[in-house]
């Protein structure tokens, strides 16, 4: 791992904190069955803990939270969801029909 980067993860990898990889800081939370309220609550708890115990996040009145990714400037927030869809590709004809809709 290059100098100045770090990864921390909780037992079971439910929470990961990555420092100086694609951005200054990335916090990932994971959980089963798309329980979005619980995942968001966990994210807020980790973020608040880090800001209170480690260091305040860089923020300006004009630009909001500072980040290396211009798309995240202001809120510095992005959200991704990964889903496992069993047997989606069993029937390739049906898969193509679904894919063409998007």
Secondary structure as UniProt FT lines:
FT   TURN            3..4
FT   STRAND          6..9
FT   HELIX           11..13
FT   STRAND          15..19
FT   STRAND          25..29
FT   HELIX           32..34
FT   HELIX           36..53
FT   STRAND          59..60
FT   TURN            61..63
FT   STRAND          64..65
FT   HELIX           70..72
FT   TURN            86..89
FT   HELIX           92..100
//
